[in-house]
């Protein structure tokens, strides 16, 4: 019993160490040396820039006021700056979407130098629902404080340093795309450091680099005091539906680093993304990363940074073991062969494995069992709660439930596990990753490189010590990954939590296998009872709170002569909203899926357009009002391209939605080139932020545990526009 629960306590201890024992900087105050980055000084920049902390989407008056304050701060730093305003569009044909907006970038000189420039980049716009203190004014303030510290250092390196404060990032990276269209920009840019945020707490992660990053990672590891990086992050980022301003630079072949902190995602893109919620240590680490890496880059030959990729991961923020990616497969094969030899030379291992096929199946069955257990426990909590994400506001109880559930599965699988088969699986997966997903390789390879020589050296005795050391290596890697993965998507993504826990527990199976039958049975029963009881407790907690609220936008739409109230299609619409208006029992199709309630007859002028057609070319002179215009073109129109304010974007001929997201779009001229000669109707939508005055009752009825997010509450006026045939 002591062995079993001692190992469980060890796992918990390593998880706590991974969460609370990471190497993190202390936030420096206003009295910090002028040559160092100070979180307090960056926060002071943040306070002056944010003002009343109102949302500032591209094209808004708040966005323009922010730019004026930013230009003033740059002038007081003695930095020359200019504003570049233009229409910008993104080619998102694969998503059936073309975003456009008139954006205003600020380009500022940070430090003199010769050769290609270092570009420090952050975006000034926010989503319509929140003030964007973390996303991304923390990045803007970080760059300002970095420039101040660089000037204090009297930096005169080989490369000039430029700050680019982009606009329209939330609309589709429009500011970054526009900047790259300036002649010679790509040729003159040697390296980019983008500063982002997906929350307001936690380490500042280096989560993306340009291709061929081995020397970039070496420079990072030598330069910054606190490490938070992994080659896996780039692999994960490839499958997430997210891009940052660095994306178009990477596509253009520019060397780049991408930093972000991601803790407390509950505030991300909501009204809670405020200055007072930002962790000063996160801001300090952001600044240490940007300042020290910029300093190092200023003395680096950019041509020398080109090379192969690396595989790497940080250990508790203190070390960054790394290898050239070309070594991944040979070392994985070597580890596998050494572990196999250790089994061949250890007769007692062969005697202990009476059912080798069963022993071989234990690790994959552990992974499958943990995933299944995660679904069962999460379903139980969600069924009791009535919400799809029952642990959003109070994750502790479900986290503990999943942990005990995973441990119960490990106890079951330990009865047939063998030392060599467990470690052969990990080394074998290192081989597979080296071939198919190199960024993931170190999570299997590094523990295997620890285990392989130890297992081979102890074939004649001392195997227990070897297993303990190898287990520690595996747990530090995998439980650390487990702790770091939760902020990405929360426990709603419980398969990720359970898979990472399972890989760590594989290293425990040989030690758990030695437990006495009675202790094993009692421990298994206790783990299952605790897992179920904690899942029930998780389901009984409120799913949302004022600090971790439900994301729930409200809307008003006029279409086809009638008006309707809209609410996002959340699994359970709050009863207070249903009491305010008669929302439908289930979501309905109204442009998209919404809960819909009648709001009487239309009362506002519908958007219109003057349409002319000459052959394939259709011109729409828009006559609307509001903050944005959306044009929905059906597939049968066979849209080939769209031009607005001199900017042309090509289309695929499929159904395309064009969103021009700034107020000047309301009266713009939009030119469409259609391959179809048939007449067609397009849907024209004028959008305004917020609800009409009659919506006050809905805003009052939205509970404090719910907030708008991203685009926020909207008023939509829709009309069908007829395009004649040719």
N, C-alpha and C positions, 0 to 999 in steps of 0.2 A: 504493500500500500504506500509506503514511504517513497519507493522508487517511482511509482506512477504519478503521484501528486507532486513529488519533487520535480519531475520532468515538466509537468504542467505549469508549476510555478516558474520554472526556468523560461518557458515559452512566454509567459506573461511578463516576466522581467525584461526579456529582450524586446518585447513589443513596447513596454513603457520606456525603455532606453531609446528605442528608435523614435518615439514621439517626443519625449522630453529631454533626451540626452544628446540630441543633435548639436553639433558645434554651431552656435549662433552668435552673432556679434551683440555687444551691448550698445544700445542707442546712445550716441554721443550728443552732448548738449550744446548750447549756444557758445560755451566757452572752449569748445574743442579747438585745437590748432587750426589756423586758417588753411593749411595745406591738406587737411583731412576732410573727408566727407562727414557731415553732421546731420543726423536725422532731425534734430531740432530746427536747424536752419532750413532744411528741405520742407519741414512742416510749416515754417513761417512763410516760405514761398507759396505753399499750398493754400494757406489761409488767405493770403492777399489775392491769389488768382481766383479762388472759388467764390469769393464774395458771399452772396446769400445762398449758395449751393443750390441753384436752380438747374434743371436739365438744360442742355445746350446742344441739341441735334444740329447737324449741318444746315446752314441757311437761317437759323433762328437769330433773334435779336440778342439772346443770351450768349450765343456762340460768338457774335461780333464783339460783344462787350468783353468777353474773355480774351479775345485776341488783342484788344486795346490794352488790357491790363498786362498781358504777356509782353507786348512790345515795350511797355513802360519798364517792366522788370529787366528786360534785355538792355535797354538804354542805360539804366542805372548800373548795370554790370559793365558798361563800356563796350557793349557788343553791337556791331552793326547788323541790322536785320531788314529784310524786305518781305513784303506780302505778295504772293503770286495767286491770282484768282482766275479760274477758268472752269468751263464745263468739263466734266469727266464722266465717262461711262465704263462699265465693266462688262466683259464678254463672259457671261455665265450661261452659255447655251446648254451646257450639260444639265443644268438645273431648270431650264425653261424660263430664265429670268434675266432681264437686262436692267441693272440699277444705274441711274444717272443722278447727278446733282452738280450744282455750281459750288465749287469748293474754294477755300482760301488757305493755302499753306503759308507758313512762316519759315523762311530760311535765314539762319543766323550764323555768323562766323564766330567760332569758339576760340580758336588759337591759330597762329600763323604757322606756316611750314611750306615745304616744297613737295613735289611729287603728288601721288594720288591721295585723295582726302579720306579721312575717317568720318563717317556719318553717324551721329547720335540721333535716334529717332523715337518719337512718341506721338500720340495723337491727342488733339485738343477737343474733339467732339465727344458727346456722350449719347447714349440712347435717349429716347424721348421720355422714358419712365423714371430716370434717376439722374442725380448730379454727377455721377462718374468720378468720385474722388479717387477711388482705387483704379478704375478703368476709365481714363488712363491719366488723370491728372497727377497721380503718384509718379508716373513716368516722366511727365513734363517737369515736375518739381525736382525729380532726381537729376535730370539733365541740367537744369539751372544751377543746382548746387554743385554738380560736377564741373561745369564751366567756371564757376566761381573758384573752386579749389584748384583747377588747372591754371587759372590766371595767377593765383597765389603762389603756385609752384614756379611760375615764370617759364612754363613749358614751351620750348622751341624745338620740337622734334623734327623728324624727316618729313612728316606729313601734316598738312593743314587739318584742322578739326572743324567740322560744320555741324550745326544742329538743325534738324528738320522736324518741325512741328506740323504734322499732317492734319488735314480736315477730312471728314467723310469716311473715316475708317469703318465706322459702324454701318455705313451705307453700302459697303462693298469694296473697302480698301481704295476708295476713289482718289484720295490725296496722294497716296504713294504711287498709284498708277499714273496720275497726272505728272508727278515729278519726274518719273522715268521717261516721259515723252519729250522732255527738254533735250535739245541736241547736246551730245557729248556727255550727258550726265553719267551714263553707265561707264563710259571710258575713263572718266575722271574719278570715279568712286572706287577706292581700294578695299574698304571694309565697312560694314554696317553693324551697329549695335542697336537692336530694337528693345525697348523697355515697355513691358506690358503688364497686365494684371487680370486675373480671373477670380478675384476675391480680395481680401484685405488683410490676410494673415499668412503665416508660414514662411518657410525658406524661399529665397529668391532662386528659382530653379533655372539652370541653363537647360532648356528643354528642346532646343533646336539649333542646328548649325548648318552651314552649307556643306555640300558634298566634299569628300576628301578632307575629313576633319581631324586627322591624327595630330597634326602640328598645332591646329587651333586648340585642341584639348590640352596639349602640353603647355601652351602659352597660358591658358586659363588656369591650369593647376599650379603653375609657378607664380601666378600673379595675384590671385585672390586669397584672402585669409580664411574664408569659410566656404566649403564646397557643397554643391547640391547639383549633381549631374548624373546622367546615365544614358548610354547609347540606346536603351530601350525606349526612352521618352520619344525619340524621333520615330520609332516604329509605331508607338501608340498614336502619335500625332497624325500619322498618315491616314489612320482609319477614322479619326474624329472629324465631324463636319465643321471644322474650324480653320480659319486662316487668320493671319495677322499681316500688318504692313510689311513684314519681312518677305512674305511669300512672293510678290512680284520681283523683288530684288534677287531672290534665289533663282527664280525662273530666268532672270537676265544674266545669271552666272556670276553675281557679285558675292564675295566672301562675307559671311554674316554670322552673328550670334543673336539668339533670342532669349530674353530673360523674362520671367513672370513669377509672381507668387499666386498661389491658388487656394489658400486656406479660407474657410468660411464662405463657401460658394453661395450660401443662403442669401447673402447681400448683393451678389453679383447681378448687375442690370436691373436693380430695383431702387426705390427711393432710399433704401438703407445704405447705399454705397456712398457714405459720407466720410468727411475728413476725420471725425472723432472716432471712427471705427477702425482706422488703419493702425496696425501694430507698428510701433516705432522701430522695433528690431527688424521687421520685414523691410521697411524703408531704408534702414541702415545697411542691410545686406545688399539690397538693390544698388545703393550708392557705392558701396565698397566694390561691388562687381564692375560697375560701369567705370568708375574713376580709375581703378588700378588696371583694368584691361585696356582702357583708352591710353593710359600712360605707357603701358607695355607696347601697344600697337604703334604708338608714335615713334618708337625706336626700332621698329621691325621692318625688314624688307618683305613686302607683301608677296613677292614671287616665291619667297622661301616658305610661305604658309601652304602652298599647294602640295598635295600628297595623297596618300591613301587614307581610307577610313580607319577608325579605331573602334575597339569594343572596350567599355569601361563602365564603372559604377562607383558612386561614392560610398564610403563606409562611415556612417555616423557624422558625415560632414567634415571628417578629419583627413581622410585619405582617399585617393582616387586611383586605385589600381587600374591599369589600362594596358592593352596589347594591340599591335597592328592587326587588322581584321584578317590579314593573310595567315596569321598564326592560329586562328581560331580552330580551323578544321584539323591541322596536324596535332595540336595539343589535345583536342577533344578525342581524337583517335588514340593518342598515347595514353591518356587517362583511362579510357575504356580498356585498353589492352593490359595496363598495369593492374586494374581492378580485377580483370578476368584471371590474370596470373596469380593474384593474391588468393582468389578462390581455388585455383588449381593446386596451389601449394599448401592449402589449409585443409587437411583431411577432416577435421572436426566440423568444418562448415558443411562439407558434403554429407556427413553423418546426420547433422542436425536438420538438414532439409530432406525430409522423408518424401515430400511431395513437391518435386522441383517445379512442375507446371503451375501448381497453386502458388508457390512462392514467387514465381515470375509474374503472376497476375496480380499480386497484392498491391504494388504501387499504382497501376492504372485503376484498379478497383477502388483504391483509396481516393483518387481524384474524382472518379465518377460518383462514389458514395458521398463525398463532401459536397459536390454540386447538387446532387439530389437532396441531401439534407438541407442545404441552403434554400432550395425552392420550397421544401415542405415547411420549414420554420418561418420563412418570409410569408408564405401563403397563410399560415395560421395567424400571424400578427396582422396581416392585411385584412383577413376575413373578420377578425374581431374589431379592428379599427374602422373598417369601411373605406379606407383610403389606400391607393395603390402604393404609396410610399409612407408606411406608418411610422418610420423612424426618422423622418426628416428633421423634426424639432428636437427629438430626444433619442439620439442614436445609441446611447450606452446600453440599454436593455437588449436591443436586438444584436448589438455587437457581441455582448456576452453570450447570448443565446447561440449565435453562429459559432462562437469559439468553442463552447461546450459540445455543440453538435459535431463539429469537425473532430474534436478530441475523442468523442464516442466512436466515430467511424474509424479513427486511427487505432483505437483499442481493439475493435473487431478485426481489422486487417493485420494487426500485429501477431495474431495467433498462427498465421501461416507464413510470416515474412522471414526472409533471410538477409544476412548482412550484404552479401555480394550482389544478390539480385536487386536490392534497393539502390545500391550505388551504381550498378550497371545501367539501371534505368536513367539515372541522372546524367551519367556520362553519355549514354546513347542519345538522350535528348539534346545534349550539347552538340553532338555531331549533326543532328537534324537541324538545329537552329543555325549552326555555322553555315549550312548549305542554303536554308530557306529564309531565315530571319536573323541575320548576324547580330543585330542590336540586342537581341534577347540572350545571346550565347553566354555572357559572363555570369548570369544567374545560375546556370548549370555548370559551366566550365570551372569557375573559380572555386566553388566547394569541392568539385571533383579533383582538382589539382591538389587540394589539401588532403583529401581522403586517399587518393591512389597510392602515394608513397608510404603513407602511414599504414594502410592495410597490408601492403606488400612487406613492409619491414616487421610487422607483428604476426606473421603467419605462425611463428613458433611460440608466441606468448605476448601478453600485454595488449591484446586486442581491445579490451575494455577501454583503456586509455585512448587508443586510436579512434574508437567510435565516438568517444566524448568530444575529442578535439574536432573531428570531422563534422559531428553534429552541430557544434557551436558555429562553425563556418557556414554550414547550410542555413541554420536558423537566423544568424545575423543578416545574411543576404535576403532570405525569403520572407522572414517576419518583418524585416525593414521595408521590403517591397509592399508587404501587406499593409503596414501602417501608412505608407506614403500613397497607396492607391485609393484609400477611402475618400480623401478630399476631391478626387477627380469627378466622381459621380455619386458619392454617398453610398449608403447601403442599399439603395434601390438597385445598384449594380452588384448584388450579393454574389453572383458567380465569380467575379474578379476577386472578391474578398476570400471566398472559399477555395478557389484554385491556388492562390498564393499561399494560403494557410496549409493546404494539402501538400504542396511541394516542400514546405518547411517540415511538415510532420513526417514525410517519408524518411528523413534522417533519424527520426525517433523510433521508427518501427523496430529495428533490431534490439534496442534497449527495452522497449515496452514488451517485447516478446518473452523476456526472461521473468516477467511477473508471475507470481503464484496464481493458480486458477481462482481461488476464493477472492483474493484481492482484486483480480482482474474483473470478476463478475460484479462485485460490489461497486467498483469504480465505473464500470460500464453503465450499470443501472443508475448510479448517481448522476453521471454526465447526461444521460438521456432525460432524466427527470428535471434536472436543472435547465437543460436546453429548452424543453417544452414550457416549463414554468416561466422562464425569462421571455420566451416568445409571446406567451399570454400577457405578461406584464407589459411588453412592448406594445401590444395591440391595445392595451387599456390606456396608454398615454395619449394625450392630445397630439395629433399628427403635426399640427402647426402651432406656432406661437408668435408673439409680437416680434421676437428677435429672429425667428426662422419662419417667415410667413408663407402661405400659399400664394402662388403666382396666378393672378386672376384679373385679366383685363376685361373691361366693360366697353360697350360700343353702342353707337346709334347709327342706323342706316336708313336712307330713303331710296327705294327702288320700285319701279313699276307703279308709281303713284301712291304707295303706302309706306309708312314708317314702322321701324321695328327696333326694339332694344336687343342687344347682343351680349352674351357672356361666354367666355372661353369654355370649351367642352371638357371641363375638369370632371373626374369621376363622380364627385359628389358636390353639387352646387349648394352653397350655404343657404339654409332655410330663411335667413333674414332677407336675402335677395328675392327668393320666391314669394315672400310675404309682401315685398315692395311692388313687384309686377308679376304678371302671370307667365313666367317662363315655361317653355315646353318641357315635358317630362324627360325627353331625350334630345341630344343634339340634332340639329337639322342642317341641311345644306343651304347656306345663304352666302354665296361666293365661296366661303369655306364652311367648315362645320362649326356651329355655334348653338348654344341654347338661345331660343328666339322668343320674344314676347311682343305682342302688338303695341304700337305706340301711336295709333291714329293715322290720319292722312298726312301726306307730305306737306311741308310748310316752308321749305327753302328752295331757291331757284336751282334747278338741275344743271349740271355741267353741260356745255355745248361745245361744238367745234364747227368751223367752216371747212367743208371738205371739197377738195378739187382733185380730179384724177386726169393724168395724161399718160396713157399707156400703162406701164407697170408702176408708175410713180404716183403715190397718193400723198397729198399735203393736207395736214390737219392744223388749222390755226385755232388753238385752244382758247376757249372763253370760260374760264372757271375761276374759282377762288380757293384759298386754303394754303396748307403747308406743303402739300405734295399732290402729285397727279399720277394715277395708275391707268395704263391702257392694256386691256387683255385682248390679244389677237388670237383668234381660233386657228387651229391647224389647217383648215381648208383654205385660209387666205394665203398660205405658203409664203410667209414673211421671209425675205432674203436679207434685208438690212434695214436699219433705222438710223436717221440722222436728226440731231437736235443741236442747235447752237454751233454748227460746223463740225460736230463730232459724229462720226459714223461708226456704228457697231453692226457686225454681221450676225445674221440669225440662221437657224437651221431648217426653217420651213415647218417646224412643229409648232404646237401651241406655245406662245411666248407671252409673258407678262412683263411690260415695261414700267418701271417705277422711277419717276423723276421726283426726287425727294426734297426739293427746296422750293420756297414760295414763288420764285421767278418762273418756275415751270408752269404755273397756272395759266399764263398767257403766252406760252412759247409756241413756236412753229415746229411741228414734228413731221418728218418726211419718211414715208414707208415705201419700200420697194417690194411689190408682191408678184409672185410668179403666177398666181391664179388670176384668170380673167373674169371669174364669176363675181357677182355682187356678194357682199358679206357684211355682217354686223359685228362691230367691235364694242367692247364694254369700256366706257370711260368713267373713271371714279375720281372724284375730288375728295381729298382727305384733310381733316383738321385735327390738331391735337386737342384732347379733352372732349367732354360731352356738352351738348347744348344746355341752356339753363334748366330745362325740364329734367335733366339727368341728376340734379342735386339729390333727389330722393334715393337714387341708386347708389351714389357715392356715399351717402350717409348709411345706407343699408349694408354696404360691404364691410364685413367684420374687421376688427383690428388685426386679426390673424391672416389677413389677405391683403396683397398689394399688387399694383400694376407692375408689369415687367416689360423689358425691351421696347416695343413700339408704344406700349401704354394704352390708355383709354383713347378711343378715336371716334370721330364723327365722319361718316362716309356718305357722300351723295353720288348716286350711280345713274347712268343713262346709257341707253343703247344708241350707238352712232352708225348710221348706214353708209357703207362705202359702195358706190356704184360699180358695175362691171365695166369692162372696157370694150 
